[in-house]
Amino acid sequence: MVSIDLSPAIVDVSGVLAGDRNLFQLTIRQSGHPVDLTDYTITAQARTTSDAPVALDAVCTVTDAPMGRVDIRWPGAAVSTWLGTESVQKGVWDLQLDDDSGADPWTVVYGDFAAELDVTR
């Protein structure tokens, strides 16, 4: 029997704070080798559920395209807006690559997501 698993890598993100920088770096790999991100548009969003109408958009900046490195940042002001009147918000997130060819995007990372108000304002 042959089994093919197209599941994205699971990366859970927590500790995202309203008002903070919320920056981390990912290296995208396929079969152990970096994915050259040169011609890709990268997007990431968090939502309370996968079908929730309101999304929290990440700022995705490629820092080393040939080595597959990208900075993901959840802007603090946007996190605060997404929280609304809640002090903690949990949900899911994913990150997609799009080569602008008209083909479907490629979801390479997904997982749980948690954000909360920070203490110092």
PyMOL commands that set and color helices and strands:
alter all, ss='L'
color gray80, all
select helices_A, chain A and resi 65-67+76-83
alter helices_A, ss='H'
color red, helices_A
select strands_A, chain A and resi 9-10+13-18+23-27+29-30+33-34+41-47+56-57+59-64+69-73+88-98+106-117
alter strands_A, ss='S'
color yellow, strands_A
deselect
rebuild
show_as cartoon
